[in-house]
């Protein structure tokens, strides 16, 4: 009988050691080293697999001798999902989908399989739910009877045999943390199991030209559970975003070897599954009220899609020595920097006030071109004066208070004009980039935050805190 051995593996980076450490020596993450038990037999099998792989022809060739080929794509039947994937599913690709529990990962994959099952051979592998549970969800989502190939299995060897026998075009693995291999003695979801399963799925996908969608659990920090090497193995990594009590869901690509990583897909969760949102701007602005102080509309671009998003701010005095700054949907450090710029270059003494900033609709934006909108929303709440009606804003704010130019300025202007806005604030340096004449919207260029506040908030120079002259 093989002798049992113990090792400790980091759930974050995959680092392995024979001793337990409170902090991983490689990635410096606390509490991620977990104990795993393995046998020498398992190691021998791994070495045999590596030797077989090394027996392949791996002679190097010149790049000029490589024959390029175009990737063959096919649609998922869901336009928003196709957008995030870069235009559709690529044959032989490995796609990893992560997100919080209950956010809609299994639902959208079930909808995807139903859409393409009449044209493609699809195998749905459920390692968490029973076949009866999947049947109940399918009856709730689909009006007609769903004709899908499904299997409830957690053993990787059986799954591999089914893939080789059925030869499907698309395979759904839900989820990778609950699947285990008999070649390893560790528990399902451990670092060794996840790494081995991902490697074997990747090899079978490339060899058989099968597209595989893998569902991954996430940690409390929002990252996909398991070693980071899992994200390096796959071709595409998608993340579900959205608040628990909000019906809107966003799918964002953080890695895509076959397309852009800046695209965003917007969905609404209903009792019939996830429904596409063709015009996110109308949804994100549906509850806005231009007569309220502390509200500003920013024009942003996610990938190739322009959107208008409402920014709300609340500035209120505090008796505590350390005022509170809270940002929902935007970077916390960026918010602190913008507040410092506002105090330095606009003369707004905000050090004795709590500041809360929120992006409505549960959306998260990382682009710096919403800086000017945040500045104006905070100033509007501070002065208790509403921002000028039907005004859209875009611009990056520098540390000296200047407004830096933005990209895709024409797309931002066109989106604001399409939704009936009468004016848009843009950086002065972007005025030369405007090629088309927009007749129904006024375009105002500003050089610094003082000009921006004068153009967006009326009588800002005469008004003190609380609206008192």
C-alpha positions in Angstrom: 0.0 0.0 0.0 1.3 3.4 -0.9 2.4 5.6 2.0 0.3 8.6 2.7 2.0 12.0 2.7 0.9 15.5 3.7 1.5 18.8 1.9 0.2 22.3 2.2 -1.0 24.1 -1.0 -2.0 27.8 -1.4 -5.6 28.2 -2.7 -4.6 31.6 -4.2 -1.4 30.9 -6.2 -0.9 27.1 -6.0 2.3 27.2 -4.0 3.1 23.9 -2.3 5.2 23.3 0.8 5.7 20.6 3.4 5.2 23.0 6.3 2.2 25.1 7.2 2.7 28.9 7.1 0.3 31.5 8.3 1.1 33.6 5.2 1.9 32.1 1.8 5.6 32.7 1.0 4.9 33.3 -2.7 1.8 35.6 -2.8 1.8 36.9 0.8 -1.8 36.0 1.3 -2.9 35.0 4.9 -4.8 31.9 5.7 -4.7 30.3 2.2 -2.4 27.3 2.9 -4.6 24.2 3.1 -3.6 20.7 4.1 -3.7 18.0 1.4 -3.0 14.2 1.6 -1.5 12.4 -1.3 0.3 9.1 -2.1 3.4 8.3 -4.0 1.2 6.4 -6.5 -0.5 9.6 -7.4 2.8 11.3 -8.1 3.9 8.3 -10.2 0.8 8.6 -12.4 1.5 12.4 -12.8 5.0 11.7 -14.0 3.9 9.0 -16.5 1.4 11.5 -18.0 4.2 14.1 -18.2 6.4 11.6 -20.0 3.7 10.8 -22.5 3.2 14.5 -23.2 7.0 15.0 -23.7 6.9 12.2 -26.3 5.1 14.5 -28.7 6.8 16.4 -31.5 7.7 19.7 -30.0 10.5 20.8 -32.4 10.6 24.6 -32.8 9.8 26.1 -36.1 10.0 29.6 -37.5 7.1 32.0 -37.0 7.1 32.7 -40.7 6.4 29.0 -41.4 3.3 28.9 -39.2 0.1 29.0 -41.3 -2.4 31.4 -39.8 -6.0 30.5 -39.6 -9.2 32.3 -38.8 -11.1 31.2 -35.7 -14.5 29.7 -36.5 -17.2 31.2 -34.4 -20.9 30.4 -33.9 -23.5 32.4 -32.0 -24.9 31.5 -28.6 -28.3 32.9 -29.5 -27.8 35.6 -26.8 -26.5 38.9 -28.3 -25.2 40.3 -25.0 -23.3 37.0 -24.3 -21.9 37.0 -27.9 -20.7 40.6 -27.3 -18.7 39.6 -24.2 -17.2 36.6 -25.9 -16.0 38.7 -28.8 -18.6 37.7 -31.4 -19.6 34.2 -30.4 -18.2 30.8 -29.3 -14.8 29.8 -30.7 -14.3 26.1 -31.5 -11.9 24.4 -29.1 -11.9 27.3 -26.6 -12.0 26.9 -22.8 -14.2 29.5 -21.0 -14.2 30.1 -17.3 -17.3 31.8 -15.7 -17.2 33.1 -12.1 -19.6 34.9 -9.9 -21.4 34.9 -6.6 -23.8 32.1 -5.7 -27.2 32.6 -7.2 -26.2 35.3 -9.6 -27.2 33.4 -12.7 -24.2 31.3 -13.9 -26.1 28.1 -14.3 -29.2 29.8 -15.7 -27.4 31.5 -18.6 -25.5 28.4 -19.5 -28.8 26.4 -19.5 -30.3 29.1 -21.8 -27.2 28.9 -24.0 -27.4 25.1 -24.4 -31.1 25.3 -25.3 -30.4 27.9 -27.9 -27.7 26.0 -29.8 -28.9 22.4 -29.1 -30.8 22.3 -32.4 -27.7 23.1 -34.4 -24.9 21.8 -32.2 -24.3 18.7 -30.1 -24.2 19.9 -26.5 -23.4 18.0 -23.3 -24.4 19.5 -19.9 -22.5 18.1 -17.0 -24.0 18.9 -13.6 -21.8 18.2 -10.7 -23.8 20.1 -8.1 -27.5 19.7 -9.0 -29.5 16.5 -9.7 -31.2 16.0 -13.1 -34.6 16.6 -11.4 -33.5 20.1 -10.3 -32.3 21.0 -13.8 -35.6 19.8 -15.2 -37.5 22.1 -12.8 -35.4 25.1 -13.9 -35.8 24.3 -17.5 -39.6 24.0 -17.2 -39.7 27.4 -15.5 -37.5 29.1 -18.1 -38.4 27.5 -21.4 -41.9 27.5 -22.9 -41.3 24.4 -25.0 -39.8 21.1 -23.8 -36.0 21.4 -23.7 -34.1 18.7 -25.6 -30.7 18.6 -24.0 -28.1 16.0 -23.2 -27.4 16.2 -19.5 -25.5 14.0 -17.0 -25.1 14.3 -13.2 -21.5 13.2 -12.6 -18.6 14.2 -10.4 -16.0 11.7 -11.7 -13.6 13.2 -14.3 -12.7 9.9 -15.9 -16.4 9.1 -16.6 -16.9 12.7 -18.0 -13.9 12.3 -20.3 -15.2 9.0 -21.6 -18.6 10.5 -22.3 -17.0 13.4 -24.2 -14.9 11.0 -26.3 -18.0 8.8 -27.0 -20.6 11.5 -27.7 -18.1 13.9 -29.4 -20.1 17.1 -28.5 -19.4 20.5 -29.9 -20.0 22.2 -26.6 -19.5 20.9 -23.0 -20.8 22.6 -19.8 -19.0 21.8 -16.6 -21.0 23.0 -13.5 -18.8 23.3 -11.5 -15.1 22.5 -11.5 -14.8 22.7 -7.7 -17.1 19.7 -7.2 -15.4 17.4 -9.8 -12.6 15.0 -8.6 -10.2 12.6 -10.3 -9.3 9.1 -9.1 -5.6 9.7 -9.8 -5.5 12.1 -6.8 -6.3 11.4 -3.2 -7.1 15.0 -2.2 -10.7 16.3 -1.8 -12.7 17.9 -4.6 -12.1 21.6 -4.8 -8.5 21.4 -3.5 -5.6 23.0 -5.3 -4.3 19.7 -6.7 -7.7 18.6 -8.0 -8.6 21.9 -9.6 -5.2 22.2 -11.4 -5.3 18.6 -12.6 -8.9 18.8 -13.8 -8.4 22.1 -15.6 -5.3 20.7 -17.4 -7.0 17.6 -18.6 -10.1 19.5 -19.7 -7.9 21.9 -21.6 -6.0 19.1 -23.4 -9.2 17.3 -24.4 -10.8 20.5 -25.7 -7.8 21.4 -27.9 -7.4 17.8 -29.1 -11.1 17.1 -29.9 -11.9 20.8 -30.9 -14.6 21.0 -28.3 -15.7 24.3 -26.7 -15.9 23.9 -22.9 -17.6 26.3 -20.4 -16.4 25.9 -16.8 -18.3 27.3 -13.8 -16.0 28.4 -11.0 -16.9 29.3 -7.4 -15.7 32.6 -6.0 -14.0 33.5 -2.7 -15.2 36.1 -0.2 -13.0 38.6 -2.1 -14.8 37.9 -5.4 -12.0 36.1 -7.0 -12.4 32.6 -8.6 -11.7 30.0 -5.9 -8.6 27.9 -6.6 -5.1 28.8 -7.8 -4.6 31.7 -10.1 -3.0 29.3 -12.6 -6.6 28.3 -13.4 -7.2 31.6 -15.1 -4.0 31.3 -17.0 -4.9 27.9 -18.5 -8.3 29.0 -20.0 -8.8 31.1 -23.1 -11.5 33.4 -21.7 -12.5 34.5 -18.1 -15.9 36.0 -17.5 -17.2 37.5 -14.3 -20.8 38.0 -13.3 -21.4 41.3 -11.5 -24.5 42.6 -9.7 -26.0 43.4 -6.4 -27.9 40.7 -4.5 -31.1 42.7 -4.3 -30.8 44.2 -7.8 -32.4 42.4 -10.8 -29.7 43.6 -13.2 -26.6 41.5 -13.9 -23.4 42.4 -15.8 -21.0 40.0 -17.5 -17.5 41.3 -17.9 -14.6 39.7 -19.7 -11.3 40.0 -17.7 -9.4 37.8 -20.1 -10.2 36.9 -23.8 -7.7 35.5 -26.2 -10.2 35.8 -29.0 -11.6 39.3 -28.4 -11.7 42.5 -26.4 -11.5 42.4 -22.6 -13.4 45.7 -22.3 -16.9 44.5 -23.4 -19.8 44.4 -21.0 -23.1 42.4 -21.3 -26.1 43.6 -19.4 -29.0 41.3 -18.4 -32.1 41.4 -16.2 -32.9 38.5 -14.0 -36.6 37.5 -14.3 -38.7 34.4 -13.5 -38.0 33.3 -17.1 -34.2 33.5 -16.8 -31.8 36.2 -17.8 -33.3 38.7 -20.3 -31.0 40.9 -22.5 -30.9 44.7 -21.9 -30.4 46.3 -25.3 -30.2 49.9 -24.1 -28.5 50.0 -20.6 -28.6 53.8 -20.6 -32.4 53.9 -20.3 -32.3 51.4 -17.5 -29.6 53.1 -15.5 -31.3 56.5 -15.9 -34.9 55.3 -15.4 -35.1 56.6 -11.8 -33.1 59.8 -12.1 -34.4 63.2 -11.1 -32.5 66.1 -12.4 -34.0 68.4 -9.8 -32.1 66.8 -6.9 -28.8 68.1 -5.7 -25.9 65.7 -5.7 -26.8 63.9 -9.0 -24.8 64.0 -12.2 -25.0 62.0 -15.5 -21.7 60.7 -16.9 -21.1 59.4 -20.4 -18.9 56.3 -20.3 -17.8 53.6 -22.7 -17.4 49.9 -21.9 -15.6 48.3 -24.8 -17.4 49.5 -27.8 -20.7 50.3 -26.0 -21.4 53.9 -24.9 -23.6 54.3 -21.8 -25.0 57.0 -19.6 -24.8 56.3 -15.9 -26.1 58.3 -13.0 -23.8 59.3 -10.2 -25.3 60.2 -6.8 -23.4 61.9 -4.0 -24.2 62.8 -0.4 -22.1 65.3 1.5 -23.0 65.7 5.2 -21.2 67.2 8.1 -19.7 65.0 10.8 -18.6 65.4 14.4 -16.0 62.7 14.2 -12.3 63.6 13.7 -12.0 61.3 10.7 -14.7 61.9 8.1 -16.0 58.9 6.3 -15.6 58.3 2.5 -17.6 55.6 0.8 -17.7 54.8 -2.8 -20.0 52.1 -4.4 -19.2 51.1 -8.0 -16.0 53.2 -8.1 -12.4 52.8 -6.8 -12.1 54.0 -3.2 -8.6 55.4 -3.6 -9.6 57.3 -6.8 -12.5 58.8 -4.8 -10.1 60.1 -2.1 -7.8 61.6 -4.7 -10.7 63.4 -6.4 -11.8 64.8 -3.1 -8.3 66.1 -2.4 -8.2 67.8 -5.9 -11.7 69.3 -5.3 -10.5 70.8 -2.0 -7.2 72.1 -3.3 -8.3 73.6 -6.7 -12.0 74.5 -6.1 -11.7 75.8 -2.6 -14.3 73.4 -1.2 -13.3 72.6 2.5 -14.6 69.1 2.6 -12.4 67.7 5.4 -15.2 68.0 8.0 -17.8 66.3 5.9 -18.7 62.6 5.2 -18.9 61.9 1.5 -20.9 59.0 0.0 -20.7 58.3 -3.8 -22.9 55.7 -5.5 -23.2 54.5 -9.1 -26.9 53.6 -9.6 -28.0 50.3 -11.0 -25.3 48.2 -9.3 -22.8 48.9 -12.1 -19.1 49.1 -11.5 -16.9 51.4 -13.6 -13.1 51.5 -13.6 -12.4 54.1 -16.4 -11.0 57.4 -15.2 -13.2 59.4 -17.6 -16.0 59.6 -15.0 -13.8 61.7 -12.7 -15.4 65.0 -13.7 -18.9 63.6 -13.1 -17.9 62.5 -9.5 -16.4 66.0 -8.9 -19.5 67.8 -10.1 -21.9 65.5 -8.1 -20.0 66.0 -4.9 -19.9 69.8 -5.4 -23.6 69.8 -6.2 -24.4 68.0 -2.9 -22.0 70.3 -1.0 -23.6 73.5 -2.3 -27.1 71.9 -2.2 -27.7 73.1 -5.7 -28.9 70.7 -8.5 -26.7 70.2 -11.6 -28.0 71.9 -14.8 -30.8 69.8 -16.3 -30.2 67.5 -19.3 -26.5 67.8 -18.9 -24.1 64.9 -19.6 -20.5 64.9 -18.4 -17.2 63.2 -19.3 -13.6 63.9 -18.5 -10.5 62.8 -16.5 -9.3 65.0 -13.7 -5.6 65.5 -13.1 -3.9 66.3 -9.8 -3.5 69.9 -10.8 -7.2 70.3 -11.5 -7.0 70.2 -15.3 -9.4 68.2 -17.4 -7.6 65.6 -19.5 -8.9 64.4 -22.8 -11.0 61.2 -23.2 -11.2 58.5 -25.8 -14.2 57.7 -28.0 -15.6 61.2 -27.4 -17.8 61.1 -30.5 -19.5 58.0 -29.3 -20.2 59.6 -25.9 -21.7 62.7 -27.6 -23.9 60.6 -29.9 -25.3 58.5 -27.0 -26.1 61.6 -25.0 -27.8 63.2 -28.0 -29.8 60.0 -28.7 -31.3 60.1 -25.2 -32.4 63.7 -25.5 -29.7 65.5 -23.5 -29.2 69.2 -24.5 -25.6 69.7 -23.4 -22.5 67.7 -22.7 -19.3 68.8 -20.9 -16.1 67.4 -22.5 -12.4 68.3 -22.1 -11.4 71.4 -24.1 -8.6 69.4 -25.8 -11.2 67.0 -27.3 -13.0 69.7 -29.3 -10.6 69.2 -32.2 -11.5 65.5 -32.3 -15.2 66.1 -33.1 -15.7 65.3 -36.8 -19.5 65.1 -37.0 -21.8 68.0 -36.3 -24.4 67.3 -33.6 -27.3 69.7 -34.2 -29.4 68.7 -31.2 -26.8 68.9 -28.4 -24.5 71.7 -27.2 -20.9 70.7 -26.8 -19.0 72.7 -24.1 -15.2 72.3 -23.6 -13.7 72.9 -20.2 -10.0 73.2 -19.2 -10.2 72.8 -15.4 -12.6 71.9 -12.6 -13.4 75.6 -11.9 -14.8 76.1 -15.4 -16.6 72.8 -15.2 -18.3 73.8 -11.9 -19.3 77.2 -13.4 -20.8 75.5 -16.4 -22.7 72.8 -14.6 -23.8 74.4 -11.3 -25.5 77.8 -11.5 -24.2 80.7 -9.3 -21.6 78.4 -7.7 -19.3 81.3 -7.1 -22.0 83.1 -5.0 -23.2 80.2 -3.0 -21.8 78.9 0.3 -22.5 75.6 1.9 -26.2 74.8 2.4 -27.3 77.3 -0.3 -26.8 80.5 1.7 -25.6 83.5 -0.2 
